[in-house]
């Protein structure tokens, strides 16, 4: 007989919760990577830029910003060419 706990982990709602957690993890990792690249390059990061990157919920946008961070002369260049 299946226990309630075992049933819960197989329930579609549980899978949805797990996927949302994975998505949040991917977003957080991409945000941190973008900010780290800028910081590693010795570019100052203002609170406004940190806030904008930290609140972004679009993985593709974060990827574009991370790519720009590699070549940017200053942190504002991340947002210079919005899609």
Secondary structure as GFF3:
##gff-version 3
##sequence-region A 1 83
A	DSSP	alpha_helix	4	10	.	.	.	ID=ss1
A	DSSP	alpha_helix	12	40	.	.	.	ID=ss2
A	DSSP	alpha_helix	47	55	.	.	.	ID=ss3
A	DSSP	alpha_helix	59	71	.	.	.	ID=ss4
A	DSSP	three_ten_helix	75	79	.	.	.	ID=ss5
###
